[in-house]
Amino acid sequence: MRDCGGSPAASPFNQLLIDGKLDVYKPLDLSRIGCAMDIKSVRPDLTGPFAQVCLAILGIVSIFICVSGARAATLEAQQAIRKERVQTFVRTITRNTGFSDDESLTRWNTPICFLAAGWGAEDLSSLLTRLAQISAAAGAPLAGKGCTPNFVVVSTAAPDQVINAWWAKNKRLFGNASPLQIRHFLDSTRSRPVRTWRNIDIGRVATTRFGHFVPSNSHADPSPFAGNAPLQFLSVFEIIDAGRTAGIDLHQLADYVAMMGLSNIDIDVDVGDAPSILQLFSPARSLALGLSNWDSTFLMALYQTDQSSRSQRFEIAQRVAEAVTP
């Protein structure tokens, strides 16, 4: 065999290393092949037919390498964009509604006991089963039979009347919220398809005074490096406006209820173009086919990371990004 210049040459296979374990061929030198191969750099006497074949082969190999490199660069850029989108999504939904970002993220640490009303028996069973599935998959604790309900979901065509009547019978419905806070909730959520109220146990609250750490009570950790007690849900109720949710698939509705009831996501959250069940009642409803990979991975990360760690948000973002980025 001859090289492109017509002089004797060793077989090209002699220019390959064979990895005995993996049986992979590795070219020794491709330094003459580039994405912008300059024909002028090849010796000018390559005019024979065999030389032209050699040039053609070099050109094909060069194109293949260029295309492969471009694809790799495109994939890397796409992964970087997706990672940034995921991190933005997590930052948005982990803003601590009603609390400082110095506080822990809120989640269930006591077993959840579901109760639902307003559907037929079959739909009711499907809803409760789905809520339990999502909670278990995330790692949230679930109560056994005969438990006292602390996560209540009600579907009604008259949400205002139901809430007011319920509040009249149970003055602890809104926890220790002031009448002003309760009225604000009732007025500001009147037009919403789903109203979510969360009663949160704030535990101990420590602070600093004159530059010195002051524990709030005898249970506080006497260290400025330890955060306040992790925030946890005491109870949650969600009132669904049957008229405003007509036509919404029950599976989608259950996924939305779970996402809002297992985390402290702002009811006004705007997640942009993220594929999330949180889009269910937004103009981007087509992105809310159900609990997305982004949603489920977020819930898992929320319940499987250290709630007392000040780096919890960062760790959640990293876990979600790794899970959804190919």
C-alpha positions as CSV (number, residue, x, y, z in Angstrom):
1,M,0.0,0.0,0.0
2,R,1.1,3.5,-0.8
3,D,0.6,6.8,1.1
4,C,-0.9,9.9,-0.5
5,G,2.4,10.9,-1.9
6,G,3.0,7.6,-3.7
7,S,5.8,6.3,-1.5
8,P,5.7,3.0,0.2
9,A,4.0,3.1,3.6
10,A,3.2,0.7,6.3
11,S,-0.4,-0.5,6.6
12,P,-2.6,2.1,8.3
13,F,-3.6,-0.6,10.8
14,N,0.0,-0.4,12.2
15,Q,-0.9,3.2,13.3
16,L,-3.5,1.9,15.7
17,L,-3.2,0.8,19.3
18,I,-5.4,-2.1,20.4
19,D,-6.7,-2.0,23.9
20,G,-6.7,-5.7,24.6
21,K,-9.3,-5.5,27.4
22,L,-11.8,-3.3,25.6
23,D,-10.8,-4.2,22.0
24,V,-10.9,-0.5,21.1
25,Y,-8.9,0.9,18.2
26,K,-7.1,4.2,19.0
27,P,-5.6,6.3,16.2
28,L,-2.1,7.5,17.1
29,D,-2.1,10.7,15.1
30,L,-4.9,12.7,13.6
31,S,-3.0,16.0,13.7
32,R,-3.3,16.6,10.0
33,I,-7.1,16.3,10.1
34,G,-9.0,19.4,11.2
35,C,-12.4,20.9,10.8
36,A,-11.0,23.4,8.3
37,M,-8.6,21.2,6.4
38,D,-6.5,23.3,4.1
39,I,-6.0,21.5,0.8
40,K,-2.9,23.7,0.2
41,S,-1.2,22.1,3.2
42,V,-1.1,18.8,1.3
43,R,1.9,18.3,-1.0
44,P,1.3,19.8,-4.5
45,D,2.4,16.7,-6.4
46,L,-0.6,14.7,-5.3
47,T,-2.1,14.6,-8.8
48,G,-2.3,10.8,-9.4
49,P,-5.6,8.9,-9.1
50,F,-4.5,7.1,-6.0
51,A,-3.5,10.4,-4.4
52,Q,-6.9,11.8,-5.2
53,V,-8.6,8.8,-3.5
54,C,-6.4,9.4,-0.4
55,L,-7.5,13.1,-0.4
56,A,-11.1,12.1,-0.6
57,I,-10.8,9.7,2.3
58,L,-9.1,12.4,4.4
59,G,-11.9,14.8,3.5
60,I,-14.6,12.3,4.6
61,V,-12.8,11.5,7.8
62,S,-12.4,15.2,8.5
63,I,-16.1,15.9,7.9
64,F,-17.0,13.0,10.2
65,I,-14.8,14.4,13.0
66,C,-16.2,17.9,12.5
67,V,-19.8,16.7,12.6
68,S,-19.1,14.5,15.7
69,G,-17.4,17.5,17.4
70,A,-20.2,19.8,16.6
71,R,-22.8,17.4,17.9
72,A,-20.8,17.0,21.1
73,A,-20.5,20.7,21.5
74,T,-24.2,21.1,20.8
75,L,-25.1,18.5,23.4
76,E,-22.9,20.1,26.0
77,A,-24.5,23.5,25.4
78,Q,-28.0,22.0,25.7
79,Q,-27.0,20.3,29.0
80,A,-25.7,23.6,30.3
81,I,-28.9,25.4,29.3
82,R,-31.1,22.7,30.9
83,K,-29.0,22.8,34.1
84,E,-29.5,26.5,34.4
85,R,-33.3,26.1,33.8
86,V,-33.5,23.5,36.5
87,Q,-31.6,25.6,39.0
88,T,-33.8,28.6,38.2
89,F,-36.9,26.3,38.7
90,V,-35.6,25.1,42.1
91,R,-34.7,28.6,43.3
92,T,-38.1,29.8,42.4
93,I,-40.1,27.1,44.2
94,T,-37.9,27.1,47.3
95,R,-38.4,30.7,48.2
96,N,-39.6,30.4,51.7
97,T,-43.2,31.7,51.6
98,G,-43.9,33.6,54.8
99,F,-40.4,33.0,56.2
100,S,-36.9,34.2,55.8
101,D,-34.6,32.2,53.5
102,D,-32.4,31.7,56.5
103,E,-35.1,29.3,57.8
104,S,-35.3,25.7,56.7
105,L,-37.6,24.6,53.9
106,T,-41.0,23.3,55.2
107,R,-42.0,19.7,54.9
108,W,-44.0,17.0,56.7
109,N,-42.1,15.3,59.5
110,T,-45.2,13.9,61.3
111,P,-47.1,11.2,59.5
112,I,-49.7,12.5,56.9
113,C,-53.3,11.4,57.3
114,F,-55.4,12.2,54.2
115,L,-59.1,12.9,54.1
116,A,-61.0,13.9,50.9
117,A,-64.6,14.8,50.2
118,G,-66.7,16.0,47.3
119,W,-66.2,13.1,44.8
120,G,-67.9,9.8,44.1
121,A,-66.5,6.7,45.7
122,E,-64.4,5.6,42.7
123,D,-62.9,9.0,42.1
124,L,-62.3,9.5,45.9
125,S,-60.4,6.2,46.0
126,S,-58.3,7.1,43.0
127,L,-57.5,10.6,44.4
128,L,-56.4,9.2,47.8
129,T,-54.4,6.4,46.2
130,R,-52.5,8.9,44.0
131,L,-51.8,11.3,46.9
132,A,-50.4,8.4,49.0
133,Q,-48.3,7.2,46.0
134,I,-46.7,10.6,45.5
135,S,-46.0,11.1,49.2
136,A,-44.5,7.7,49.6
137,A,-42.3,8.1,46.5
138,A,-41.0,11.4,47.9
139,G,-40.2,9.9,51.3
140,A,-42.9,11.8,53.2
141,P,-44.2,9.9,56.3
142,L,-47.6,8.4,56.1
143,A,-50.0,7.5,58.9
144,G,-51.7,4.2,59.3
145,K,-55.4,3.4,59.5
146,G,-57.5,5.1,62.1
147,C,-55.4,8.3,62.1
148,T,-56.6,11.8,62.7
149,P,-56.8,13.7,59.3
150,N,-54.2,16.5,58.9
151,F,-54.2,16.8,55.1
152,V,-57.8,17.5,53.9
153,V,-58.9,18.0,50.3
154,V,-62.4,19.1,49.5
155,S,-64.1,19.7,46.1
156,T,-67.1,21.9,46.1
157,A,-69.1,24.3,43.9
158,A,-69.4,26.7,46.8
159,P,-65.9,27.1,48.2
160,D,-66.6,30.3,50.2
161,Q,-69.6,28.8,52.0
162,V,-67.7,25.6,52.8
163,I,-64.7,27.5,54.2
164,N,-66.8,29.9,56.3
165,A,-69.0,27.1,57.7
166,W,-65.9,25.0,58.5
167,W,-64.2,27.9,60.2
168,A,-67.3,28.7,62.3
169,K,-67.3,25.1,63.6
170,N,-63.5,24.8,64.0
171,K,-61.8,28.0,65.2
172,R,-58.4,26.2,64.9
173,L,-58.8,25.7,61.2
174,F,-56.4,28.5,60.4
175,G,-54.1,27.7,63.3
176,N,-52.9,30.8,65.1
177,A,-53.4,33.2,62.2
178,S,-54.9,36.6,62.9
179,P,-58.3,37.5,61.7
180,L,-56.6,39.9,59.3
181,Q,-54.4,37.2,57.8
182,I,-57.4,34.9,57.4
183,R,-59.5,37.6,55.7
184,H,-56.6,38.3,53.4
185,F,-56.4,34.6,52.4
186,L,-60.1,34.4,51.8
187,D,-60.3,37.5,49.7
188,S,-57.1,37.0,47.7
189,T,-57.8,33.4,46.8
190,R,-61.5,33.7,45.9
191,S,-60.8,33.5,42.1
192,R,-58.4,30.5,42.4
193,P,-59.3,27.0,41.2
194,V,-57.5,25.6,44.2
195,R,-57.0,27.3,47.6
196,T,-54.2,26.0,49.8
197,W,-53.8,26.8,53.5
198,R,-50.8,25.4,55.5
199,N,-50.5,25.5,59.3
200,I,-46.8,25.4,60.0
201,D,-45.0,24.5,63.3
202,I,-42.1,27.0,63.5
203,G,-40.5,25.2,66.5
204,R,-37.9,27.2,68.3
205,V,-36.8,30.5,66.9
206,A,-33.3,31.7,67.8
207,T,-31.9,35.2,67.0
208,T,-29.0,37.5,67.7
209,R,-29.0,40.5,69.9
210,F,-26.2,43.1,70.1
211,G,-24.1,40.7,68.1
212,H,-24.6,37.8,70.4
213,F,-26.5,34.6,69.8
214,V,-29.7,34.3,71.9
215,P,-31.6,31.0,72.0
216,S,-35.3,31.5,72.2
217,N,-36.0,28.7,74.7
218,S,-34.3,25.9,76.6
219,H,-34.6,23.6,73.5
220,A,-32.6,25.9,71.3
221,D,-29.2,24.9,70.3
222,P,-26.8,27.4,71.9
223,S,-24.8,27.9,68.8
224,P,-24.8,30.7,66.2
225,F,-23.9,28.1,63.6
226,A,-27.1,26.1,64.0
227,G,-30.3,27.2,62.3
228,N,-33.7,27.5,63.9
229,A,-35.7,24.3,64.4
230,P,-36.7,22.9,61.0
231,L,-40.1,24.1,59.9
232,Q,-42.8,21.4,59.5
233,F,-46.4,21.1,58.6
234,L,-49.0,20.6,61.3
235,S,-51.9,20.5,58.9
236,V,-52.9,21.4,55.3
237,F,-56.2,21.8,53.7
238,E,-57.0,22.4,50.0
239,I,-60.4,23.6,48.7
240,I,-61.0,22.9,45.1
241,D,-63.5,25.0,43.2
242,A,-65.4,22.4,41.2
243,G,-66.7,24.9,38.7
244,R,-63.3,26.3,37.9
245,T,-61.7,22.9,37.6
246,A,-64.3,21.3,35.4
247,G,-62.6,19.5,32.6
248,I,-59.4,19.0,34.5
249,D,-58.3,15.4,34.6
250,L,-58.5,13.9,38.2
251,H,-55.0,12.5,37.9
252,Q,-53.6,16.0,37.1
253,L,-55.6,17.6,39.9
254,A,-54.3,15.0,42.4
255,D,-50.7,15.7,41.2
256,Y,-51.2,19.5,41.7
257,V,-52.7,19.0,45.1
258,A,-49.8,16.8,46.2
259,M,-47.2,19.3,44.9
260,M,-48.8,22.2,46.8
261,G,-49.5,20.2,50.0
262,L,-46.2,18.5,50.3
263,S,-44.2,21.7,50.0
264,N,-44.5,25.4,50.9
265,I,-44.5,26.6,47.3
266,D,-46.0,30.1,46.8
267,I,-49.5,29.8,45.3
268,D,-48.5,32.7,43.0
269,V,-45.3,31.0,41.8
270,D,-44.3,31.6,38.2
271,V,-42.1,28.8,36.9
272,G,-41.6,30.2,33.4
273,D,-41.5,27.5,30.8
274,A,-40.6,24.7,33.2
275,P,-42.3,21.4,32.6
276,S,-44.2,21.2,35.9
277,I,-47.7,20.4,37.2
278,L,-47.5,23.9,38.7
279,Q,-48.5,25.1,35.2
280,L,-51.9,23.4,35.5
281,F,-53.8,26.7,35.8
282,S,-51.4,28.9,33.9
283,P,-51.4,29.9,30.2
284,A,-48.7,27.2,29.8
285,R,-51.1,24.5,30.8
286,S,-49.9,22.2,28.0
287,L,-46.7,21.7,30.1
288,A,-48.7,20.3,33.0
289,L,-49.6,16.8,31.8
290,G,-48.9,15.5,35.3
291,L,-46.2,15.4,37.9
292,S,-43.1,15.9,35.8
293,N,-39.7,14.4,36.4
294,W,-38.6,17.9,37.6
295,D,-41.5,17.9,40.1
296,S,-41.1,14.4,41.5
297,T,-37.3,14.7,41.8
298,F,-37.7,18.0,43.6
299,L,-40.1,16.4,46.1
300,M,-37.7,13.5,46.6
301,A,-34.8,15.9,47.2
302,L,-36.9,18.0,49.6
303,Y,-37.7,15.0,51.8
304,Q,-34.3,13.2,51.4
305,T,-31.9,16.1,52.2
306,D,-30.8,17.4,55.6
307,Q,-33.5,19.9,56.6
308,S,-31.2,21.5,59.1
309,S,-28.4,22.2,56.6
310,R,-28.0,25.7,55.3
311,S,-26.9,24.2,52.0
312,Q,-30.2,22.2,51.5
313,R,-31.4,24.4,48.7
314,F,-28.1,24.0,46.8
315,E,-28.2,20.2,47.3
316,I,-31.8,20.0,46.1
317,A,-30.9,22.0,42.9
318,Q,-27.9,19.7,42.3
319,R,-30.0,16.6,42.7
320,V,-32.7,17.8,40.4
321,A,-30.2,19.0,37.8
322,E,-28.4,15.6,37.8
323,A,-31.6,13.7,37.6
324,V,-33.2,15.5,34.6
325,T,-30.0,16.4,32.6
326,P,-29.0,13.5,30.3
